Amino acid sequence: MKYLHLIRAALMRRKTRTVLTILSVLAAFLLFGLLDGVRVAFNSGGTLAGVDRLVVASRFSIIQSLPESLVNRVAAVPGVKLTTWANWFGGYYREQKNQMIIFAIGPDYFQAYPDYGVTPAMADALATTRTGVLAGKAVADRFGWKTGDKLPIMGSIFPNKSTGETTWTFDIVGVFQAPQAANRALEQQILLNWKYFDEANAYGGGQVGWIVAKVADPKHSAEIAQAIDALSANSDHETKTQTEQEFNLSFARQIGDIGLIVTAIIGAVFFTLMLLTGNTMAQAVRERIPELATLKTIGFTDAQVLALVFGESVLLILIGGLLGLALATLLMPIVTEASGGMIQLPPIGSRSWGMGIALMIAVGAIVGILPAWRAMRLRVVDALAGR
Amino acid sequence: MPRFIRLLRGLLMLLAIAGSIALWIVLPAPALLGLAILLAAWMGLTRSGRQAAAITRVGIATLPQRLGASSVIVIGIAGVVGVLVALLALAGGLQQTLRGTGNDDTAIVVRGGASAELDSGLSRESATLIAQAPGIARDAGGQPLVSAEVVVVTNVPKKSSGTDANVEIRGVGLQSWAVRPNVRIVDGRRFEPGLRELLVGQGARQQFAGLEPGSTINLNAQQWQIVGVFASGDAHESELIGDAETVATTYRRNGFQSVTVRLDSRGAFDTFKAALASDPRLKVDARTTRDYYTAQSAALSKVIRIVGIVIATIMAIGAVFGALNTMYAAVNARAREVATLRAIGFGAAPVLVSVVLEAMLLALLGGALGASVAWLLFHDYAVSTLGANFSQVVFRFDVSPALLGTGVRWALAIGLIGGLLPAVRAAQLPVTAALRES
């Protein structure tokens, strides 16, 4: 630590160069922060993912539903604490570009998903109003809906039995607000009674899209999932049971190998960065050869000179990198906010920070090692003579 | 007071840079060429131009001595351009594939309000009514060229990740070969109507596991055999196709998702659409397949483009700082040389131009390198993503010449910014002080 002022002096020697280098390191780590956030978001299966929830869906495909009768049999599997179910409904409001995320949900849904922040009063209102829906705050604010409004929806799949058309009218009985910022995406959803959906859709009743089973002990999830799948083995509605996290992850994977793309981009960024800062450090040491020789003359050991140059390189990257990550941390919520929750960039977690700092030290070490070695091997006489 | 003037000068500089970048981006290619010719003419014909050319030559000749520093500009810009071109090629490839799927000779009919076939549902009666509408081409036997289709999705593991992906199964009508003449068998044979047989698209066969001809796959607990491979050069290559009635039976469906018809002439679409709209028994949307498929790629390719440009912009900012660093160092190293030139009568403008030109030349090298690497690595590389029918669409990166041009344009813009400030410093070097400096 007592040499810190020496390192500082070295960095301040050519201010323009130091500032420019720090700014490029900043840009690199800003990008790292943003992209790693995206990668983590895609690989974690979403922030909502409860570890104690299993999703039971058709093994054959996403478009096939399950018989309602299966729900009770799943509930009877030992270790299952609670079951509920849902169906994709979907549709648009007024114009086709306003596509809505609409689910028809079974009873007890909010006991399995406390994340929505639906109050018992709201849940009651939904249960007692046949045509009722609960709307998330984000989507309600976007279109100016409030409790008591009629909500006309052009359904995407299911025609209404009474009219044969896909126009539906619901009553908004509540607007819910997710208590945690990480769950804001839920506020884009609209939830309606599965019972009403089941009675009123023309495609026939008694079908559920997927079943959610809350387990008592997540450690036994794998055995419970097997037991659930065994219920329907060899039937025409075989199931595939996954933890919610796996279920979400398999969706994310379908969009593409985001992890690979992100890693490739970050790789390109850091390759460039290393070359750039490596060149800066080489330049800095080349210019300072007489000074380093002087240090050695007045009694600095080889190891100390090595450590000085090495420390300078690591410090340079750390300053830029920490600023970059901090900027990314600041930007993430702004982007999320500005897009009205449409783009959900998760806050940069401790893992991203840890990895970022490890990368900073690694990059600093790699670009510092050669110049530091060169500084250490200086022969005082030659260096002072300018040879 | 001098501080105020410095501030003003800095501000003007910033405005000039912003202006030139804006100009650079909006200028069409011929105008850029004109600019280059103008520059060449200036360098060849005027006195200060010839001076600039001379200094630039010296600068370029001494580049090998500054190899390490100069390569920072080249590699830095290559990185930016490589990432930009690759991401834009991804967006372009997706758009190209979906746009190429449609044409103006065929029209697709889905239920009113449905955004994709998977959302849609048409009864048998509707399908029959649609087939009787005017404007549909007919075969030699007088049968309308119509294919009423069932679209379902099944889980098939992706080869790259081993995880389940949604693959589209399209049950097609007997006339579908005439409706889509571009579909041809490249391996095996056509499926037999009434049998549980499927044809696999080339793209799907490549991306998903277990879709080789001769193998069987499980659709809704029934075994289906893959009897051949087809190529169509469009998004249908991501699908499996079979007989509509048999697919519908397997999935216990009574009805269709869409009806695709071949129009009897270019202008027939309006007649066809009007006839469907005026029939009170039908609640359907008709679009040419070009419209339908172009709309499907719009949202996703736009997102990829925006993401690509944002990432490339942040990288470009980093690269600009790198270029500034290098060019400042170059100017410092050549301070005496520049001062000497000034002392023997060279003007400030030629010095400025020569530094900018040197930076732009390095940038051009970097841009060309980045664009070539992107082309070598990614051109025609097949990937797949989730499309409108909630199923996988296989497409290829499309590194087009236009994209390579965009990449080079970005490279030159970075070089321009990176060179301008150091150039100003070089032009303003106090001659006496620089000559005295050791």
HADDOCK unambig.tbl for C-alpha pairs under 7 A between the chains (distance, minus, plus):
assign (segid A and resid 17 and name CA) (segid B and resid 325 and name CA) 5.92 0.50 0.50
assign (segid A and resid 20 and name CA) (segid B and resid 321 and name CA) 5.27 0.50 0.50
assign (segid A and resid 20 and name CA) (segid B and resid 325 and name CA) 6.41 0.50 0.50
assign (segid A and resid 21 and name CA) (segid B and resid 321 and name CA) 6.82 0.50 0.50
assign (segid A and resid 21 and name CA) (segid B and resid 322 and name CA) 6.83 0.50 0.50
assign (segid A and resid 23 and name CA) (segid B and resid 318 and name CA) 6.79 0.50 0.50
assign (segid A and resid 23 and name CA) (segid B and resid 321 and name CA) 6.74 0.50 0.50
assign (segid A and resid 24 and name CA) (segid B and resid 318 and name CA) 4.08 0.50 0.50
assign (segid A and resid 24 and name CA) (segid B and resid 319 and name CA) 6.82 0.50 0.50
assign (segid A and resid 24 and name CA) (segid B and resid 321 and name CA) 5.72 0.50 0.50
assign (segid A and resid 24 and name CA) (segid B and resid 322 and name CA) 6.57 0.50 0.50
assign (segid A and resid 27 and name CA) (segid B and resid 314 and name CA) 6.06 0.50 0.50
assign (segid A and resid 27 and name CA) (segid B and resid 315 and name CA) 6.58 0.50 0.50
assign (segid A and resid 27 and name CA) (segid B and resid 317 and name CA) 6.87 0.50 0.50
assign (segid A and resid 27 and name CA) (segid B and resid 318 and name CA) 5.21 0.50 0.50
assign (segid A and resid 28 and name CA) (segid B and resid 315 and name CA) 6.83 0.50 0.50
assign (segid A and resid 28 and name CA) (segid B and resid 318 and name CA) 6.73 0.50 0.50
assign (segid A and resid 31 and name CA) (segid B and resid 314 and name CA) 6.95 0.50 0.50
assign (segid A and resid 60 and name CA) (segid B and resid 154 and name CA) 5.75 0.50 0.50
assign (segid A and resid 60 and name CA) (segid B and resid 155 and name CA) 5.76 0.50 0.50
assign (segid A and resid 60 and name CA) (segid B and resid 219 and name CA) 6.79 0.50 0.50
assign (segid A and resid 60 and name CA) (segid B and resid 220 and name CA) 5.79 0.50 0.50
assign (segid A and resid 61 and name CA) (segid B and resid 153 and name CA) 5.99 0.50 0.50
assign (segid A and resid 61 and name CA) (segid B and resid 154 and name CA) 4.55 0.50 0.50
assign (segid A and resid 61 and name CA) (segid B and resid 155 and name CA) 5.15 0.50 0.50
assign (segid A and resid 63 and name CA) (segid B and resid 153 and name CA) 6.51 0.50 0.50
assign (segid A and resid 156 and name CA) (segid B and resid 114 and name CA) 5.76 0.50 0.50
assign (segid A and resid 156 and name CA) (segid B and resid 119 and name CA) 5.58 0.50 0.50
assign (segid A and resid 157 and name CA) (segid B and resid 119 and name CA) 4.80 0.50 0.50
assign (segid A and resid 157 and name CA) (segid B and resid 120 and name CA) 6.26 0.50 0.50
assign (segid A and resid 236 and name CA) (segid B and resid 220 and name CA) 6.66 0.50 0.50
assign (segid A and resid 236 and name CA) (segid B and resid 221 and name CA) 5.92 0.50 0.50
assign (segid A and resid 250 and name CA) (segid B and resid 163 and name CA) 6.79 0.50 0.50
assign (segid A and resid 254 and name CA) (segid B and resid 165 and name CA) 5.85 0.50 0.50
assign (segid A and resid 254 and name CA) (segid B and resid 385 and name CA) 6.07 0.50 0.50
assign (segid A and resid 254 and name CA) (segid B and resid 386 and name CA) 5.88 0.50 0.50
assign (segid A and resid 255 and name CA) (segid B and resid 385 and name CA) 4.66 0.50 0.50
assign (segid A and resid 255 and name CA) (segid B and resid 386 and name CA) 4.98 0.50 0.50
assign (segid A and resid 256 and name CA) (segid B and resid 384 and name CA) 6.58 0.50 0.50
assign (segid A and resid 256 and name CA) (segid B and resid 385 and name CA) 5.27 0.50 0.50
assign (segid A and resid 265 and name CA) (segid B and resid 83 and name CA) 6.65 0.50 0.50
assign (segid A and resid 268 and name CA) (segid B and resid 79 and name CA) 5.98 0.50 0.50
assign (segid A and resid 269 and name CA) (segid B and resid 79 and name CA) 6.83 0.50 0.50
assign (segid A and resid 272 and name CA) (segid B and resid 75 and name CA) 6.37 0.50 0.50
assign (segid A and resid 272 and name CA) (segid B and resid 76 and name CA) 5.25 0.50 0.50
assign (segid A and resid 272 and name CA) (segid B and resid 79 and name CA) 6.57 0.50 0.50
assign (segid A and resid 275 and name CA) (segid B and resid 72 and name CA) 6.34 0.50 0.50
assign (segid A and resid 276 and name CA) (segid B and resid 72 and name CA) 5.48 0.50 0.50
assign (segid A and resid 276 and name CA) (segid B and resid 322 and name CA) 6.35 0.50 0.50
assign (segid A and resid 279 and name CA) (segid B and resid 68 and name CA) 6.63 0.50 0.50
assign (segid A and resid 279 and name CA) (segid B and resid 69 and name CA) 6.20 0.50 0.50
